[in-house]
Amino acid sequence: MNAVNHQFKLAARPVGMLKPSDWSYGEEPVGEPGDGEVLVKILYVSLDPAMRGWVNDARSYIPPVGIGEVMRALAAGEVIASNHPEISVGDHVTGLLGVQEYAVAHGAALLKVDTSLVALPVYLSTLGMPGMTAYFGLLDIGRPKEGDMVVVSGAAGAVGGVVGQIAKIKGATVIGIAGGPDKCRYVVEELGFDAAIDYKAHDLDVALGEHCSKGIDVYFDNVGGEILDAALARLSRYARVIICGAISQYNATGALSGPSNYLSLLVNHASMTGFVVTDYGDRYAEGATEMGAWLASGKLKSREHIVEGLETFPDTLQQLFSGENTGKLVLKLAGD
């Protein structure tokens, strides 16, 4: 086809906060799919904190994006050409398609989704990687029981908001930690958390002591740093701490700030476990089925913060680290 594909590529390894000069914006002809491949017109691009780690030249769970390569990103779109027997033109799919308007990908690397059930962006949100992260991290590692005290940091974000809702479904008391009164109001009034702590306005140690006087049974951490330390100081016996992310540390230019209260794990016979959601890839259908039912019944809410325009990518991505977004941050491309 004769269409032009606009895309963002990594131009330099970021140091500290991301800068516009870390990216190059260009165009190239749209590729043609080979055997087993499909051509996808991308409609939505998922913006996730993990993207900051993907551009570091450091050992991780996935190789770093190379200089000059299209920026890695989960995305959703419509198939406009197919050489794969199980994927047809007109199907909607998700996958690691990158920050661009069109992508050629092997059909085996894509997931077909049904937009008659939920809107396409939800498959990048609650029924996508953030939702699966919340579901398996909380239920497999946190194992909340009825009556447990569950605390979630980054509670107004894509993962934290789902974690708190699932914990409530399981009968736990849920306290969210978020930044600012609007976000705290959102997690309580819209998502159904029992309470929220504004870490920007309150002393965390005091607030956690007031809300969790008998200790924290499950702590789901998305931010690291001082908030993780405050939670560790309040653990109950046999508490479970889930390390999902550490967004407060991602733009650090010096040594990372590790937990100084880690001996609380020893004293309380507690555990702290890190995980990556791709470890549960063969069980995604399980999570999607249960969360899909919760969405349909109204027990679970999904919120997408959608910003329009591929060209806004550098500025929009920054919202994750400045705390401007609420819910799942998604970039909408023209044509949907």
Steps between C-alpha positions, in 0.01 A plus 500: 500500500611859446419636846768661718573368847585766759692368800707589804846346536741509792768759420703496824521323833309721746673635808257591777167630376412428139563785254365573151853451365491136611264428209504545125174540308506388141326313226555206269289302251252257651637146487341198332424188707690181419400139562311468828504875551232769512495875450334690783372857492565611856214681668619520863844490662541404864728723708643318801761571769692192384591691184748706703690185590489366145719786375777447757805307384490272803429138580128442544223253425495616137777634271517880478364687200791566265604847390324566169230239564127575511403556863356184649138526614190291533239614254161408355375534148319357199643247255503644148695221325562142608709200398410310816235227485338586834492879468278679251479851364275698734605312814611706797825394666742602774873444532843662523445713191700810593445874497401536136199512267544161331676180598583170331496214749483124500149380576627273780619807690157665497185454704162528331247695710123544482395865491133404528564418867700806607657798324841438342700713752379275784714222347803719576365572848298276728492211253859562395840507668406734791195294592691171477776651712248594768313169482792257523720714722228546759335159488802274443752682716291711736232233559257740676244347733170640618570756770863559403641851497628573149697816418572604142739771386447673168133434571364730229714344230420229249624214717430635848138583427428145387692350793284685751176404329593131487601509866156643584333225295694249713367656821806696614519847649692714250702816557640681197799732490482768230618853428251784536140537619344431159670164468418406858137595443497290181625180662250526784190636327534331161707189562363416844817500711429532872734798537783682324814670627635803317875452531557859388297645786529253788770337710492143368617341823225672696231436240584132462499465878150647512357291219692177565520482878524118490755500222506448124430146380562562130696790352502543122780736403516698178725785610789391726705753697368661816148364451627142494700567817195641677294193410773259612497666842131408540495134396297242688623148575533290183432804279553473126670784312472503120764696310340597170683822420696793640401801296652739754843357407480469122651839419769492769846604385679366808470189712149363544338542840443157650286411803660581835216330689560158345562338841125529551478200269708298747322620812155436354582175315387686189591456135586748224474371144567665168341380177455574131156446350635316195574209735124441497458516122357149475228594751381829347175339386421416862546860609311640201203268558460591867564871459275510195219360711567757772494779242172374355339482844621845606723366779809629320547838332750586229622854443709607203667840481515555123714764332472552124781523249810289434707818486422567868684183610804660671291743706221254571741232624629750755157505667580161652793647691350837586184340640264678259303195385230307683429146386660341196688742274432430132598685183228512235612516139299651218266274311305329776 
